[in-house]
Amino acid sequence: MLSQRLREDLLPLVFFLLTLALALWRVERELAYLWEEDLGEGYVHVRIEGVPQIEDGRLKTTVLIKGGDFPELYDKKAHLTLYGAEDIPSREFILRAKAKVFEGRVFLSASYKDIEKPVPVESFRDHLMQKAQEKIKDPEVEALVLTYFFGEAQDLLPSDLQYAFRQTGLVHLLVISGSHIALVFLLLRYMLPYPYGLYLAFAGVSLYVLFAVPPEPPVLRAYLMLFLWLLVKLFEGRANPLGITLYSGSLLLLYKPEFLTSYSFWLSLFATLYIVLSLENFKKEGSYLYQNLFLPFWTSLFAFLGVSPLILTFSNTSAGSIVFTPLVAPLLFPFTLFGLLELATFFSLPTLPLEITGKLLTGFVSLLSNFDLQVNKGFDLMPAVAVLLMNALLLYFLKGYYKLFTLLVFLVWLVVAVI
């Protein structure tokens, strides 16, 4: 039985490793053409990707380079500094800027007067966000809606609310990923009988992914997993969650090899991998409390184990997410439901239910932030990757509650790393 399972999982694993090697080669080859140098001054067509921050008379933000005098920089993200700027004319514009490549990152600098002209582009997503901002009266809920439903940067949230989400370890809820896609799918799935409910749900998810949110790695990975799972279901096959996880990661690396260097790609992949492995050979049926309390806690624990070693190499994290995520979920569900109704009706419904559930959600997160379960950053990358891979192997081979042995491995790694 074990050998049969190994044979089933070997092909997607080999395919993923080969794709990983190919992506590494393609990234290294591309970097070889991107010299670390001053590229000089020229016209650049950029689109704002981050939230502009004003600091000492300079406006800083992340942009996507869409065109201009530097073809080698097309479709690359860059750090833009605008001197003497207090705002930006639009989300997309052309300016004359100095370009520089340093340590694999692109930097643009210019004066506000160097902006030649804004590019009047209003996408369907921009239209929806504008409608949301017009209808929602509470600024805190407005920022939460833009972040949670549209994938806008978390800097939009008030500083105290940003602190609350980070302190509780619930900041992952603000990143559009598998949980968002799953909620959208489940809310639509049972509106029609099988299999039409599947078609409706997938169509709804597709519209949401294609038109409402940025194409970030967690979104694309979750969408690909849903697509592969749906293909298997429609052809009456037996879904292999591990295989689907690895194939979705492989397809993403084939499509965008630069995701190899994206923390969000690896965090999303490892979180999903650990959840899938933790539920493999594990009892999923039981009492109401078992299914609605214990299993959410179980998956939350292993999601934490799957991402925290990597997060701790560049930021702090909170063990509170293990307990707080299942506690917040009951409030997250109605907030998501009312938000999807607003999206489906272009924010033409009264927003009071959305604002009430949003205030309850932010209030509860703020209350939970009084519990300090922070784990501080400062860990090396290679030991973190080693413990992630070791625990993934253990989860694959261990069964039932023996999977909790991975928690001991994680704690030992923490102690040794601190010493």
DRENKE-563499 format. One record per residue (C-alpha): residue in three letters; x, y, z. Coordinates in Angstrom, 2 decimals, padded with zeros to 5 digits. Layout:
BEGIN
residuo ALA; east X; north Y; up Z
...
***
This chain:
BEGIN
residuo MET; east 000.00; north 000.00; up 000.00
residuo LEU; east 002.81; north 002.38; up 000.86
residuo SER; east 004.67; north 001.59; up -002.35
residuo GLN; east 001.52; north 002.27; up -004.37
residuo ARG; east 001.11; north 005.63; up -002.67
residuo LEU; east 004.76; north 006.45; up -003.31
residuo ARG; east 004.35; north 005.60; up -006.98
residuo GLU; east 001.31; north 007.86; up -007.24
residuo ASP; east 003.15; north 010.80; up -005.65
residuo LEU; east 006.51; north 010.28; up -007.32
residuo LEU; east 005.56; north 011.63; up -010.76
residuo PRO; east 004.26; north 015.03; up -009.56
residuo LEU; east 007.26; north 015.36; up -007.22
residuo VAL; east 009.78; north 014.62; up -009.99
residuo PHE; east 007.95; north 016.98; up -012.33
residuo PHE; east 008.05; north 019.71; up -009.68
residuo LEU; east 011.78; north 019.24; up -009.02
residuo LEU; east 012.57; north 019.32; up -012.75
residuo THR; east 010.47; north 022.45; up -013.15
residuo LEU; east 012.26; north 023.97; up -010.16
residuo ALA; east 015.63; north 023.32; up -011.80
residuo LEU; east 014.39; north 024.77; up -015.09
residuo ALA; east 013.03; north 027.89; up -013.34
residuo LEU; east 016.37; north 028.36; up -011.56
residuo TRP; east 018.23; north 028.15; up -014.88
residuo ARG; east 015.85; north 030.60; up -016.54
residuo VAL; east 016.12; north 033.10; up -013.67
residuo GLU; east 019.93; north 032.87; up -013.61
residuo ARG; east 020.05; north 033.36; up -017.37
residuo GLU; east 017.79; north 036.40; up -017.16
residuo LEU; east 019.85; north 037.93; up -014.35
residuo ALA; east 022.94; north 037.50; up -016.51
residuo TYR; east 021.42; north 040.01; up -018.94
residuo LEU; east 020.51; north 042.44; up -016.15
residuo TRP; east 023.81; north 044.05; up -015.26
residuo GLU; east 024.28; north 045.78; up -011.94
residuo GLU; east 024.74; north 049.29; up -013.25
residuo ASP; east 023.34; north 052.76; up -013.76
residuo LEU; east 021.23; north 052.58; up -016.90
residuo GLY; east 021.04; north 056.32; up -017.30
residuo GLU; east 018.00; north 058.49; up -017.89
residuo GLY; east 015.05; north 057.83; up -020.15
residuo TYR; east 011.28; north 057.61; up -020.48
residuo VAL; east 009.52; north 054.92; up -018.47
residuo HIS; east 005.88; north 053.84; up -018.56
residuo VAL; east 004.94; north 052.65; up -015.05
residuo ARG; east 001.89; north 051.40; up -013.17
residuo ILE; east 001.58; north 051.84; up -009.40
residuo GLU; east 001.61; north 048.47; up -007.61
residuo GLY; east 002.04; north 049.47; up -003.96
residuo VAL; east 000.69; north 052.14; up -001.64
residuo PRO; east 002.63; north 055.43; up -002.06
residuo GLN; east 004.41; north 056.57; up 001.09
residuo ILE; east 005.53; north 060.18; up 001.62
residuo GLU; east 008.80; north 060.59; up 003.51
residuo ASP; east 010.89; north 063.79; up 003.82
residuo GLY; east 009.38; north 065.36; up 000.72
residuo ARG; east 009.78; north 062.18; up -001.32
residuo LEU; east 007.10; north 059.82; up -002.50
residuo LYS; east 008.13; north 056.16; up -002.55
residuo THR; east 006.18; north 053.29; up -004.05
residuo THR; east 006.49; north 050.05; up -006.00
residuo VAL; east 005.72; north 050.19; up -009.71
residuo LEU; east 005.51; north 047.79; up -012.64
residuo ILE; east 007.49; north 048.88; up -015.71
residuo LYS; east 005.25; north 048.48; up -018.77
residuo GLY; east 007.32; north 050.24; up -021.43
residuo GLY; east 009.79; north 052.97; up -022.24
residuo ASP; east 013.45; north 053.31; up -023.16
residuo PHE; east 014.70; north 050.28; up -021.19
residuo PRO; east 013.39; north 047.08; up -022.86
residuo GLU; east 015.40; north 044.89; up -020.45
residuo LEU; east 013.23; north 046.22; up -017.60
residuo TYR; east 009.82; north 045.54; up -019.17
residuo ASP; east 007.40; north 043.65; up -016.89
residuo LYS; east 009.74; north 044.04; up -013.92
residuo LYS; east 008.87; north 045.62; up -010.61
residuo ALA; east 010.86; north 048.65; up -009.51
residuo HIS; east 011.21; north 050.93; up -006.48
residuo LEU; east 010.23; north 054.45; up -007.55
residuo THR; east 011.23; north 057.61; up -005.67
residuo LEU; east 009.56; north 060.88; up -006.71
residuo TYR; east 011.13; north 064.02; up -005.27
residuo GLY; east 008.88; north 066.96; up -004.43
residuo ALA; east 005.71; north 064.87; up -004.78
residuo GLU; east 002.73; north 064.81; up -002.46
residuo ASP; east 000.51; north 062.65; up -004.63
residuo ILE; east 000.42; north 060.94; up -008.01
residuo PRO; east -001.63; north 061.97; up -011.06
residuo SER; east -002.98; north 058.47; up -011.71
residuo ARG; east -002.19; north 054.81; up -011.13
residuo GLU; east -000.41; north 054.69; up -014.49
residuo PHE; east 001.79; north 057.34; up -016.08
residuo ILE; east 004.89; north 058.08; up -018.17
residuo LEU; east 007.87; north 059.91; up -016.67
residuo ARG; east 011.48; north 060.67; up -017.39
residuo ALA; east 013.51; north 058.88; up -014.72
residuo LYS; east 016.97; north 057.66; up -013.83
residuo ALA; east 017.19; north 053.85; up -013.76
residuo LYS; east 019.59; north 051.76; up -011.72
residuo VAL; east 019.99; north 048.04; up -011.05
residuo PHE; east 021.46; north 047.04; up -007.69
residuo GLU; east 021.54; north 043.55; up -006.14
residuo GLY; east 018.97; north 042.29; up -008.64
residuo ARG; east 016.49; north 045.07; up -007.87
residuo VAL; east 015.47; north 047.97; up -010.09
residuo PHE; east 015.38; north 051.53; up -008.76
residuo LEU; east 013.83; north 054.54; up -010.49
residuo SER; east 014.21; north 058.12; up -009.34
residuo ALA; east 012.71; north 061.31; up -010.73
residuo SER; east 011.24; north 064.66; up -009.84
residuo TYR; east 007.49; north 065.17; up -009.73
residuo LYS; east 008.00; north 067.64; up -012.59
residuo ASP; east 009.43; north 064.81; up -014.71
residuo ILE; east 006.03; north 063.17; up -015.06
residuo GLU; east 005.19; north 063.65; up -018.72
residuo LYS; east 001.58; north 062.54; up -018.73
residuo PRO; east -000.83; north 060.28; up -016.87
residuo VAL; east -002.25; north 057.30; up -018.70
residuo PRO; east -006.04; north 057.36; up -018.19
residuo VAL; east -006.66; north 053.67; up -017.64
residuo GLU; east -009.59; north 052.59; up -015.49
residuo SER; east -009.94; north 048.85; up -015.25
residuo PHE; east -013.00; north 046.99; up -014.05
residuo ARG; east -011.15; north 046.43; up -010.78
residuo ASP; east -010.53; north 050.17; up -010.39
residuo HIS; east -014.21; north 050.83; up -011.05
residuo LEU; east -015.27; north 048.33; up -008.39
residuo MET; east -012.85; north 049.81; up -005.85
residuo GLN; east -014.12; north 053.29; up -006.58
residuo LYS; east -017.70; north 052.12; up -006.02
residuo ALA; east -016.66; north 050.52; up -002.71
residuo GLN; east -015.00; north 053.73; up -001.55
residuo GLU; east -018.10; north 055.75; up -002.47
residuo LYS; east -020.56; north 053.45; up -000.66
residuo ILE; east -018.68; north 052.45; up 002.52
residuo LYS; east -018.78; north 055.20; up 005.11
residuo ASP; east -016.49; north 053.77; up 007.79
residuo PRO; east -012.84; north 054.42; up 006.75
residuo GLU; east -011.56; north 051.40; up 008.70
residuo VAL; east -013.99; north 049.02; up 007.00
residuo GLU; east -013.29; north 050.66; up 003.65
residuo ALA; east -009.56; north 049.95; up 004.04
residuo LEU; east -010.33; north 046.38; up 005.16
residuo VAL; east -012.55; north 045.79; up 002.10
residuo LEU; east -009.91; north 047.12; up -000.30
residuo THR; east -007.26; north 044.93; up 001.33
residuo TYR; east -009.28; north 041.75; up 001.91
residuo PHE; east -011.35; north 041.64; up -001.29
residuo PHE; east -009.18; north 043.49; up -003.80
residuo GLY; east -005.68; north 042.61; up -002.63
residuo GLU; east -004.58; north 046.20; up -002.04
residuo ALA; east -001.52; north 046.73; up 000.17
residuo GLN; east -002.01; north 046.35; up 003.92
residuo ASP; east -000.56; north 049.85; up 004.38
residuo LEU; east -004.05; north 051.15; up 003.62
residuo LEU; east -005.20; north 049.94; up 007.04
residuo PRO; east -004.87; north 052.29; up 010.04
residuo SER; east -001.58; north 051.72; up 011.85
residuo ASP; east -003.26; north 050.34; up 014.98
residuo LEU; east -005.18; north 047.79; up 012.91
residuo GLN; east -002.03; north 046.79; up 011.01
residuo TYR; east -000.39; north 046.23; up 014.39
residuo ALA; east -003.34; north 044.11; up 015.58
residuo PHE; east -003.22; north 041.80; up 012.56
residuo ARG; east 000.57; north 041.38; up 012.84
residuo GLN; east 000.49; north 040.90; up 016.61
residuo THR; east -002.10; north 038.13; up 016.35
residuo GLY; east -000.46; north 036.46; up 013.35
residuo LEU; east -003.70; north 036.96; up 011.40
residuo VAL; east -002.09; north 039.08; up 008.70
residuo HIS; east -002.28; north 036.03; up 006.42
residuo LEU; east -006.06; north 036.51; up 006.29
residuo LEU; east -005.50; north 039.77; up 004.42
residuo VAL; east -003.48; north 038.08; up 001.68
residuo ILE; east -005.77; north 036.81; up -001.07
residuo SER; east -005.00; north 033.12; up -001.31
residuo GLY; east -006.58; north 029.70; up -000.96
residuo SER; east -008.92; north 030.65; up 001.88
residuo HIS; east -010.48; north 033.45; up -000.22
residuo ILE; east -010.84; north 031.23; up -003.27
residuo ALA; east -012.31; north 028.41; up -001.18
residuo LEU; east -014.88; north 030.69; up 000.47
residuo VAL; east -015.97; north 032.15; up -002.87
residuo PHE; east -016.27; north 028.64; up -004.31
residuo LEU; east -018.22; north 027.22; up -001.35
residuo LEU; east -020.63; north 030.14; up -001.22
residuo LEU; east -021.54; north 029.56; up -004.89
residuo ARG; east -021.22; north 025.77; up -005.02
residuo TYR; east -024.60; north 024.90; up -003.48
residuo MET; east -026.68; north 027.51; up -005.29
residuo LEU; east -027.36; north 024.96; up -008.07
residuo PRO; east -027.57; north 021.15; up -008.11
residuo TYR; east -024.54; north 019.04; up -009.06
residuo PRO; east -022.71; north 019.44; up -011.43
residuo TYR; east -024.10; north 022.86; up -012.39
residuo GLY; east -023.19; north 024.23; up -008.98
residuo LEU; east -019.55; north 023.37; up -009.74
residuo TYR; east -019.73; north 025.26; up -013.04
residuo LEU; east -021.30; north 028.29; up -011.38
residuo ALA; east -018.77; north 028.29; up -008.55
residuo PHE; east -015.81; north 027.97; up -010.91
residuo ALA; east -017.18; north 030.72; up -013.16
residuo GLY; east -017.61; north 032.99; up -010.13
residuo VAL; east -014.09; north 032.27; up -008.90
residuo SER; east -012.71; north 032.86; up -012.40
residuo LEU; east -014.38; north 036.27; up -012.66
residuo TYR; east -013.09; north 037.20; up -009.22
residuo VAL; east -009.51; north 036.12; up -009.98
residuo LEU; east -009.35; north 037.61; up -013.47
residuo PHE; east -011.04; north 040.96; up -012.84
residuo ALA; east -011.01; north 041.85; up -009.13
residuo VAL; east -007.58; north 040.94; up -007.72
residuo PRO; east -003.92; north 041.25; up -008.78
residuo PRO; east -002.34; north 038.10; up -010.28
residuo GLU; east -000.12; north 037.35; up -007.29
residuo PRO; east 001.37; north 033.85; up -006.73
residuo PRO; east -001.01; north 032.80; up -003.88
residuo VAL; east -004.04; north 033.71; up -006.00
residuo LEU; east -002.80; north 031.91; up -009.10
residuo ARG; east -001.75; north 028.83; up -007.13
residuo ALA; east -005.14; north 028.51; up -005.43
residuo TYR; east -006.94; north 029.05; up -008.75
residuo LEU; east -004.83; north 026.41; up -010.50
residuo MET; east -005.46; north 023.92; up -007.69
residuo LEU; east -009.19; north 024.51; up -007.96
residuo PHE; east -009.05; north 024.07; up -011.74
residuo LEU; east -007.11; north 020.80; up -011.51
residuo TRP; east -009.40; north 019.47; up -008.76
residuo LEU; east -012.47; north 020.35; up -010.82
residuo LEU; east -011.09; north 018.55; up -013.89
residuo VAL; east -010.56; north 015.41; up -011.84
residuo LYS; east -014.07; north 015.63; up -010.35
residuo LEU; east -015.77; north 016.16; up -013.71
residuo PHE; east -013.98; north 013.16; up -015.21
residuo GLU; east -014.94; north 011.13; up -012.11
residuo GLY; east -011.35; north 010.52; up -011.08
residuo ARG; east -009.85; north 010.37; up -007.58
residuo ALA; east -008.27; north 013.65; up -006.60
residuo ASN; east -004.73; north 013.48; up -005.22
residuo PRO; east -004.32; north 016.63; up -003.08
residuo LEU; east -000.54; north 016.31; up -002.89
residuo GLY; east -000.24; north 015.82; up -006.64
residuo ILE; east -002.53; north 018.78; up -007.33
residuo THR; east -000.44; north 020.96; up -004.98
residuo LEU; east 002.83; north 020.01; up -006.70
residuo TYR; east 001.40; north 020.31; up -010.22
residuo SER; east -000.01; north 023.77; up -009.49
residuo GLY; east 003.40; north 024.89; up -008.21
residuo SER; east 005.07; north 023.42; up -011.29
residuo LEU; east 002.71; north 025.17; up -013.72
residuo LEU; east 003.28; north 028.49; up -011.97
residuo LEU; east 007.06; north 028.15; up -012.22
residuo LEU; east 006.76; north 027.25; up -015.90
residuo TYR; east 004.57; north 030.31; up -016.47
residuo LYS; east 006.55; north 032.71; up -014.27
residuo PRO; east 010.03; north 031.39; up -013.36
residuo GLU; east 010.68; north 034.60; up -011.42
residuo PHE; east 008.21; north 033.30; up -008.80
residuo LEU; east 011.18; north 031.19; up -007.71
residuo THR; east 012.45; north 034.25; up -005.81
residuo SER; east 009.02; north 035.24; up -004.47
residuo TYR; east 008.46; north 034.74; up -000.75
residuo SER; east 004.68; north 034.81; up -001.29
residuo PHE; east 004.96; north 031.88; up -003.72
residuo TRP; east 006.89; north 029.71; up -001.26
residuo LEU; east 004.80; north 030.70; up 001.75
residuo SER; east 001.62; north 029.85; up -000.13
residuo LEU; east 003.03; north 026.55; up -001.41
residuo PHE; east 004.40; north 025.39; up 001.95
residuo ALA; east 001.23; north 026.37; up 003.83
residuo THR; east -000.87; north 024.34; up 001.40
residuo LEU; east 001.60; north 021.46; up 001.37
residuo TYR; east 001.59; north 021.18; up 005.17
residuo ILE; east -002.20; north 021.34; up 005.39
residuo VAL; east -002.55; north 018.63; up 002.72
residuo LEU; east 000.04; north 016.38; up 004.38
residuo SER; east -001.37; north 016.93; up 007.87
residuo LEU; east -004.80; north 015.69; up 006.72
residuo GLU; east -003.42; north 012.73; up 004.77
residuo ASN; east -004.23; north 009.43; up 006.57
residuo PHE; east -006.04; north 011.42; up 009.23
residuo LYS; east -009.63; north 010.99; up 010.40
residuo LYS; east -011.78; north 013.74; up 008.88
residuo GLU; east -015.17; north 012.57; up 010.16
residuo GLY; east -016.38; north 012.89; up 013.73
residuo SER; east -018.61; north 014.82; up 016.08
residuo TYR; east -019.70; north 018.41; up 015.51
residuo LEU; east -017.00; north 019.71; up 017.87
residuo TYR; east -014.37; north 017.54; up 016.21
residuo GLN; east -015.14; north 018.84; up 012.72
residuo ASN; east -015.82; north 022.47; up 013.62
residuo LEU; east -013.30; north 023.03; up 016.42
residuo PHE; east -010.56; north 020.42; up 016.45
residuo LEU; east -009.96; north 020.12; up 012.67
residuo PRO; east -009.73; north 023.91; up 012.12
residuo PHE; east -007.22; north 024.09; up 014.99
residuo TRP; east -005.30; north 021.13; up 013.52
residuo THR; east -005.02; north 022.68; up 010.05
residuo SER; east -004.16; north 026.09; up 011.54
residuo LEU; east -001.31; north 024.51; up 013.53
residuo PHE; east 000.24; north 022.88; up 010.49
residuo ALA; east -000.23; north 025.95; up 008.32
residuo PHE; east 001.77; north 027.81; up 010.98
residuo LEU; east 004.49; north 025.13; up 010.96
residuo GLY; east 004.60; north 025.36; up 007.16
residuo VAL; east 005.25; north 029.08; up 006.93
residuo SER; east 006.82; north 030.30; up 010.18
residuo PRO; east 010.40; north 029.00; up 009.58
residuo LEU; east 010.51; north 030.97; up 006.33
residuo ILE; east 008.80; north 034.05; up 007.77
residuo LEU; east 011.26; north 034.16; up 010.68
residuo THR; east 014.14; north 034.69; up 008.26
residuo PHE; east 012.84; north 038.18; up 007.41
residuo SER; east 010.06; north 039.13; up 009.84
residuo ASN; east 008.40; north 038.37; up 013.17
residuo THR; east 005.46; north 036.01; up 013.46
residuo SER; east 002.94; north 035.06; up 016.11
residuo ALA; east 002.03; north 031.63; up 017.39
residuo GLY; east -001.35; north 033.14; up 018.20
residuo SER; east -002.45; north 032.46; up 014.63
residuo ILE; east -002.77; north 028.76; up 015.55
residuo VAL; east -005.63; north 029.49; up 017.94
residuo PHE; east -006.89; north 032.83; up 016.64
residuo THR; east -007.49; north 031.76; up 013.03
residuo PRO; east -010.25; north 029.23; up 013.92
residuo LEU; east -011.73; north 031.76; up 016.39
residuo VAL; east -011.94; north 034.53; up 013.80
residuo ALA; east -013.32; north 032.25; up 011.05
residuo PRO; east -017.00; north 032.49; up 012.19
residuo LEU; east -016.84; north 036.29; up 011.74
residuo LEU; east -014.87; north 036.04; up 008.51
residuo PHE; east -017.56; north 033.94; up 006.83
residuo PRO; east -020.45; north 036.49; up 006.98
residuo PHE; east -018.05; north 039.34; up 006.14
residuo THR; east -016.97; north 037.44; up 003.03
residuo LEU; east -020.58; north 036.59; up 002.15
residuo PHE; east -021.76; north 040.21; up 002.31
residuo GLY; east -018.66; north 041.36; up 000.45
residuo LEU; east -019.29; north 038.90; up -002.39
residuo LEU; east -022.90; north 040.05; up -002.63
residuo GLU; east -021.62; north 043.60; up -002.99
residuo LEU; east -019.11; north 042.56; up -005.64
residuo ALA; east -021.77; north 040.65; up -007.58
residuo THR; east -024.13; north 043.67; up -007.53
residuo PHE; east -021.37; north 046.27; up -008.10
residuo PHE; east -021.90; north 047.69; up -004.60
residuo SER; east -025.51; north 048.62; up -005.30
residuo LEU; east -026.86; north 046.99; up -002.11
residuo PRO; east -026.93; north 048.70; up 001.30
residuo THR; east -023.45; north 048.24; up 002.80
residuo LEU; east -024.64; north 048.21; up 006.43
residuo PRO; east -024.33; north 044.39; up 006.87
residuo LEU; east -020.82; north 044.52; up 005.40
residuo GLU; east -019.83; north 047.42; up 007.65
residuo ILE; east -021.27; north 045.78; up 010.79
residuo THR; east -019.47; north 042.47; up 010.20
residuo GLY; east -016.31; north 044.38; up 009.25
residuo LYS; east -016.38; north 046.34; up 012.52
residuo LEU; east -016.99; north 043.17; up 014.52
residuo LEU; east -014.07; north 041.51; up 012.75
residuo THR; east -011.61; north 044.36; up 013.30
residuo GLY; east -012.78; north 044.80; up 016.88
residuo PHE; east -012.24; north 041.11; up 017.66
residuo VAL; east -008.77; north 041.12; up 016.06
residuo SER; east -007.87; north 044.23; up 018.08
residuo LEU; east -009.04; north 042.48; up 021.26
residuo LEU; east -006.95; north 039.38; up 020.49
residuo SER; east -003.88; north 041.55; up 019.89
residuo ASN; east -003.62; north 042.02; up 023.67
residuo PHE; east -002.20; north 038.50; up 023.86
residuo ASP; east 001.49; north 038.66; up 022.97
residuo LEU; east 002.68; north 035.38; up 021.41
residuo GLN; east 005.31; north 036.91; up 019.15
residuo VAL; east 008.33; north 034.96; up 017.90
residuo ASN; east 011.10; north 037.31; up 016.80
residuo LYS; east 012.95; north 037.14; up 013.48
residuo GLY; east 016.66; north 036.55; up 013.04
residuo PHE; east 017.01; north 033.03; up 011.63
residuo ASP; east 019.17; north 031.87; up 008.74
residuo LEU; east 017.51; north 030.81; up 005.50
residuo MET; east 019.19; north 027.45; up 004.88
residuo PRO; east 018.40; north 025.91; up 008.34
residuo ALA; east 014.81; north 027.18; up 007.92
residuo VAL; east 014.48; north 025.46; up 004.53
residuo ALA; east 016.06; north 022.30; up 005.98
residuo VAL; east 013.53; north 022.07; up 008.83
residuo LEU; east 010.67; north 022.74; up 006.40
residuo LEU; east 011.73; north 019.90; up 004.12
residuo MET; east 012.43; north 017.54; up 007.04
residuo ASN; east 009.00; north 018.14; up 008.56
residuo ALA; east 007.33; north 017.75; up 005.16
residuo LEU; east 008.90; north 014.29; up 004.84
residuo LEU; east 007.83; north 013.38; up 008.36
residuo LEU; east 004.26; north 014.49; up 007.66
residuo TYR; east 004.21; north 012.36; up 004.54
residuo PHE; east 005.24; north 009.16; up 006.31
residuo LEU; east 003.70; north 009.65; up 009.78
residuo LYS; east 000.06; north 008.83; up 010.44
residuo GLY; east -002.58; north 010.19; up 012.80
residuo TYR; east -001.46; north 012.03; up 015.89
residuo TYR; east 002.15; north 010.97; up 015.29
residuo LYS; east 002.24; north 013.90; up 012.87
residuo LEU; east 002.52; north 016.13; up 015.94
residuo PHE; east 006.15; north 015.00; up 016.15
residuo THR; east 006.83; north 017.74; up 013.59
residuo LEU; east 005.89; north 020.32; up 016.24
residuo LEU; east 008.69; north 018.95; up 018.44
residuo VAL; east 011.14; north 019.22; up 015.52
residuo PHE; east 010.08; north 022.83; up 015.00
residuo LEU; east 010.53; north 023.70; up 018.69
residuo VAL; east 013.97; north 022.06; up 018.77
residuo TRP; east 014.96; north 024.08; up 015.69
residuo LEU; east 013.80; north 027.28; up 017.41
residuo VAL; east 015.84; north 026.57; up 020.54
residuo VAL; east 018.98; north 025.58; up 018.60
residuo ALA; east 018.66; north 028.58; up 016.28
residuo VAL; east 018.37; north 030.99; up 019.23
residuo ILE; east 021.38; north 029.46; up 020.98
***
